[in-house]
Amino acid sequence: QLQLQESGPGLVKPSETLSLTCAVSGGSISSSNYYWGWIRQPPGKGLEWIGSIYYSGNTYYNPSLKSRGTISVDTSKNQFSLKLRSVTAADTAVFYCARSTSVGVNTAMVYYFDYWGQGTLVTVSS
Amino acid sequence: SYELTQPPSVSVSPRQTASITCSGDRLGDKYACWYQQKPGQSPVLVIYQDTKRPSGIPERFSGSNSGNTATLTISGTQAMDEADYYCQAWDSSTVVFGGGTKLTVL
């Protein structure tokens, strides 16, 4: 059974960089057709996609983050990571890592997250 | 940027049918999926590729997508189905989530 586990500091100061890692077990991060993504959820609010990465290093990001985010992958450790720069209180959220299936069907893209980590709360505060 | 719109809340009586909509420009030309999230838990995929159910998801969950609207239908709604539901689609190399719908089983 595939499992994902987020780790990283629970408290980050404003203007600093938030860093999280997602360890994948029970499967290889190098499997074809899967992207690995980060999603966040501010307290009491909805889900927001941050970005996704393929094992080759190909990435997609949410344009609303204005290039503050960087996702990287380490296939030797079977994990991927998120760095979010210049954080403010508005970045306080539960951060989830997840596996996504991505496949073209007819002329459209099937894209969904089928395995999720338990989530980790990151608070931005001085 | 592409947007998906959901009603903030939907109420249903036990054993009745609940329908949650997700609207977006020409959404029917894309593939939609749905997640269920209960308080304090991670989201769970309940419908993908418009109509397909992952293994372990009860048959009472079904989906459709046509025109500008995708719909999640829960037949014979149970108290355990009370949760937040999110739709999601892929557009122009980005993942888009709807704002979420709180389903209350009265």
Interface residues (C-beta under 8 A of the other chain):
Chain A: G37 I39 G46 L47 E48 W49 S52 Y60 N62 P63 S64 Y96 S100 T101 S102 V105 T107 A108 M109 V110 Y111 Y112 F113 D114 W116 G117 Q118 G119
Chain B: S1 D29 K30 Y31 C33 Y35 Q37 S42 P43 V44 L45 Y48 Q49 P54 Y86 Q88 A89 W90 S93 T94 V95 V96 F97 G98 G99 G100
